[in-house]
Amino acid sequence: MIKLAPSILAADFNILGEQIKKIEGAGVEYLHVDVMDGNYVPSISFGTPVIKSIRNNTKLIFDVHLMVDEPIRLVNDYKEAGADIITVHAEACSDLVATIDKIKTLGLKVGVSLNPETPISRIENVLQDIDMVLIMSVDPGAGGQPFIPSTLEKIKDLKSMLDNKGISLDIEVDGGIRPDNVMDVLMAGANVIVTGTAVFRGDILENVNRYNKEFERYKEIVK
C-alpha cells in the first residue's frame, strides 16, 4: 500500500488543527511528525506538547520521526503523547537493538532511519525486527531541500536486499519529493512518501490529489 505522510514541519502553526483536518479529509492516513533536538540536528522543532494537543482531534496515524540523540530515553514520552510509529536514526543510537526493543515493548511500530551518507549495511542485522526503514533523501534537520538523486539507488538496493531475505516492511523516503519526481521514488521501491511544503503550501486538497494521481499512475504501470 502506498501512503502519503505529510510532514507538519511545513504546516502553518497558526492554523495547524485546520490543516490537519484538511489532509485527513483528503484521505491521507499518516501524519509525519519531525522532532528535532538542536543537538543531533542543528534545528529545534517541537516536542510532546504539540503532539498531545492534536492527538485527540484526529485519527491519523502519527508517524513520529525522532531526530534526536539517544532516542531510547524519550520513547516513553512520545508513546504517551500519542505516537503510533516511532522512527529513530541508526546514527543517533549507541545501542540500536535495545532502542528497537524498547519501542516494540511499548506496543508501537518501529522504524529506523538512515542519513544519505549511511549505507544500508548499517541496519542489515535488524531488518527482520522492524516495521519500516526511512531513507533520508536530504540531510536531516531542515525542510525545503532538493532531493538527492543518488538516493534512488539506495532505495533500490534496500528493496533488493529485503526481497532476497524474504522480509516485507515499509520503505519510507523523506526529503524533496514532489509530484513531479515521486514516480522515480515509487519505481525504486518506496511505498511511504513524506512531503512537506508540496502539500501544505497552497491548496492542500489539490496538492494531495496531485500525489494521488501519481500513485494511481504507478499502480497502472506495475500491475
N, C-alpha and C positions, 0 to 999 in steps of 0.2 A: 504494500500500500504506500502510495506517495503522499507525503504530508507536508504542508506548508507551516512553518513555525516563525511567525512574525516576531521580531525582537522589540520589546518595549523600550530598549535603549534609544530607539529612534522616535518614540512616541512624543506627543505634546503633553507634558505632565500637567498642564493646566486643565486638560480635558481627558485625562488618562482613562477614567472609567467609561466615558462615552466612546472613546476609540476602541477599547476592548470589546464593548458591546457590538460595535460595527464589524469587527473582524469575526466575532462569534456569529453574528447574523449572516455573514458572507459564507459561512460553512467551514471556517477554519477550526481545527481541533486542538492545535498546540499553541501555546504562548511561550516564547523563548525569553528567559529572564537572565540577563547578563549581570552577574555580581562581580564587581572588581574592588580590590582591597587597597589599591595605591602602593602595593609592595610587589606582588608577583607581576602585576602590570602597573604602569605609571598612573593610570586613571583611577578615580573612585566613582562608583555609580550609586548603588543603593543596597539596602540590606533587608532584613526580615520585616521591619515595619511596613514597607511598601508592599511586600508580598502579602502580608496579613490583611492589609487594608483592601486589597482587591479579591482575595480568595473567596470570600462569601458572596461575591457579586457575579461570579462566572463559573461555568462548569468546564472551562477549557483545561486541558492537561498542562500543568505548569512544568515546563522543561527548564530546570534551573541549572545554569552553566556557571560553576564556581571558578572564576579566575583569581584564585587566592592561594597563598602559601599554606601548605599543610591543611587541606580542607577537612581532614578527618576530625579536627577539633570543632567544626561548625555544622556537621551534617545533622546532628540532633536539632539544632535551632531551625534549620531550613525544612526539616521534616515537620516540625511543629508549626512553622509558618504556612505550610500548605504545598510543599513541593511534591510532585508525583514522580519526577525523574531528576536525579542529581548527576551531573557530569563534572568530573574533575580532570585536571590536566596531569598527564603522566609525569611531566617535568616538575610539577609542584609537590609531588608526594615522595617523601623519603621511604615510605612503605606502601606501595600501590596496592598490594594484595590485601593488607589489613584495612586500607581505606575502602576498597571494594566490598570486603566482607562486612564492614560496619554499615554501609549503605544498605546492603541486602538484608542485614539483620533488622533494619528498621522497616522492612517491607516495601522499599522503594525500588524502582528500576534504576539501573546504574549505567552511566556512560563514561567513557574515557576519551579525552581529547588529546590530539597531537598538534603541536605547532608546525608551521610549514617546513621547518628545517629538521624536524624529528622523524626518523624512519619508522615505518610500521613495525619493524622487527622489535622495537622497544616494548610493544604490548602483545607480541605473539603468544606469550605464555599465559595471558589472561583472557584471551578472546572467548574461550568457552565459558567464562564466568560472568560475562557482562551482557547487557542488552543492546548497547549501541556504541559505535565509535564515531566521534566527532572529529572530522578533518577540518582544521582551520585553513581557509584559503586566503587569509590575510594574516598579518601579525596581530595577535590579540591585544585588545586594550583600547581600540578606537574605532568608531563607525565611519562609514563613507570611504573606505579604502578600496582600490581596484583589485579585482580578482587576480590571483597569481596563477598564470596558465599551467605551470608545471604541476600544480595540484591535481590536475586531471589524471596524470599518470599514477600518482599516488593512490587516488581513488580506485583506478583500475587494478593496481597491484593488490590493494586490500581486498577488493571483490574477488579476485582470482585466488588469493590466499584462503579466504573464507570458503569458497566453493571447493577448493582442494581438500580442506579439512572437514567439509560437511557441516559447517557452522552457519546458522541463519541468525543474523541480527541486523539492526538498522544501521545504515551508513548515513550520517548527518554531515552536512557541509555548511560552513558558516564563513561568509565574507565576500562581498562584491558580487553576489548573484542577483541578476536582473532577469526579467522575462526574455531578453534577447540573448542571454547566454546560459539560461537554466537547462536547455536541452542538452548541451555538452556535458553538464554535470550529471544529468539523469542517465545519459548514454554511457558514462563512465562507470555507473553502478550505484550512485547515491539514491536514496529514497526519502530523506528528510531534508528539507530545504529551509535554511534560516535566511531571513531577509529583513532589513530594517527600513531604511528610507524609501525603498522601492514600493513598500506597502503603505507606510504611514504618511508619506508626503503626497498631498493631493487627495484625490477621491479614493478612499480606502476600498470600497466595493469594486470599483473599476480596476484598481490595481490588483486585487486578489483574483478577479476574473481573468486578467492577463496571464497570471501564473496558471490558473486552472485550464485555460485553453492550451497552454504548452504541455501541461500534464496529460490532457486528453490526446493531443497530437503524438506524444511519446507512446502512449498505450497503443495507438493505432500502428505506429511504426514497428513495435516489438511483438505484437500479437501474432 
